[in-house]
Amino acid sequence: MAIPTALLRRFYVRNSLQNNDEGFSFKLTNRIAPTTLVSLGPVEIDGALYAPDQLTVISNHPRSATDIREGSPLFLPIGKKILLSLMPNQLKQGNHHVVLHAVTLEVGPVMIEFDDAIT
């Protein structure tokens, strides 16, 4: 079942893309339906690929994206907020196109795609 890009974009918290000391991060909030992530990453930023081992998910506690799998999923009830932190590079100021690849137990592969800016 394909989910429209516009609907998936609702996961992204607008204006949350920002640089930090270790790289950059952005936030997601589940506004759609209870979701079980069984794979997270890679992340594409302006065509550059960041592997799952460069991605940390901060929910109740930090967790590497490589630890999210069928035997150890990440459940996102409606309203759940997470921070995704990527290393090791900061982003340049300006606009960026981001594509987050994920696999959910409920619908399979999805891509959360959005544009935002570092100011």
C-alpha positions in Angstrom: 0.0 0.0 0.0 1.6 3.3 -1.1 1.2 6.2 1.2 1.1 9.6 -0.5 4.3 11.8 0.0 2.2 14.7 1.2 0.7 12.6 4.0 4.2 11.2 5.1 5.5 14.8 5.1 3.2 15.4 8.0 5.6 13.4 10.2 8.3 16.2 9.8 8.2 19.0 12.4 8.7 22.1 10.3 11.7 24.3 11.0 13.3 21.6 13.2 16.3 21.0 10.9 19.3 22.4 12.7 23.0 22.0 13.2 24.4 20.9 16.6 27.8 20.2 18.0 28.1 16.7 16.5 26.3 17.2 13.1 22.7 18.1 12.5 19.2 16.9 13.6 15.5 17.1 12.8 12.3 16.1 14.6 9.4 13.9 13.7 6.0 13.6 15.3 3.6 10.8 14.4 0.4 12.6 13.4 -1.0 9.8 11.2 -1.5 6.3 12.8 0.3 4.0 15.2 3.4 2.9 13.4 6.1 0.3 14.1 9.5 1.0 12.6 11.5 -2.1 11.7 14.2 -0.3 9.8 15.4 3.4 9.7 17.8 4.9 7.3 19.5 5.7 5.1 18.9 9.5 5.0 19.6 11.5 1.9 20.5 15.2 2.2 20.8 17.0 -1.1 21.7 13.7 -2.7 24.4 12.8 -0.1 23.7 9.5 1.6 24.0 9.1 5.4 24.0 5.4 6.5 22.0 4.1 9.4 25.1 3.9 11.5 25.4 7.7 11.3 21.8 8.1 12.6 20.8 8.2 16.3 17.1 8.2 17.3 16.3 10.0 20.5 13.0 8.9 21.9 12.9 7.9 25.6 16.7 7.2 25.3 19.3 7.4 22.4 19.3 4.5 20.1 21.3 3.8 16.9 19.2 3.4 13.8 21.1 0.1 13.3 19.4 -1.3 16.4 15.9 -0.8 14.9 14.9 -4.1 13.3 12.1 -6.6 13.2 13.3 -8.2 16.5 13.8 -4.8 18.1 11.3 -2.4 16.5 10.5 1.2 17.5 6.8 1.7 18.2 5.5 5.2 17.5 2.0 5.8 18.8 0.1 8.8 17.6 1.6 11.9 19.1 5.0 10.3 19.7 7.9 12.7 19.1 11.4 11.7 18.2 14.7 13.5 17.4 16.9 12.2 14.6 20.5 13.2 15.0 23.1 12.6 12.2 26.9 12.7 12.3 29.6 13.8 11.6 29.0 16.8 9.3 27.0 20.0 9.9 24.9 21.3 7.0 25.7 24.6 5.2 23.3 27.5 5.7 20.5 27.5 3.2 17.8 25.2 1.8 18.1 21.4 2.0 16.2 18.5 0.6 15.9 15.6 3.0 14.6 12.0 2.3 14.4 9.6 5.2 14.0 6.0 4.2 12.2 3.7 6.6 10.4 0.4 6.8 7.2 -0.1 8.8 5.6 -3.3 10.0 2.2 -2.0 8.8 2.9 -0.8 5.2 6.5 -1.7 4.4 9.0 0.8 2.8 8.2 4.5 3.1 10.1 7.7 2.4 9.5 10.8 4.4 10.6 13.7 2.1 10.8 17.4 3.0 12.6 20.6 2.4 13.8 22.9 5.1 16.6 25.5 5.7 19.5 26.0 8.1 19.6 29.7 9.0 
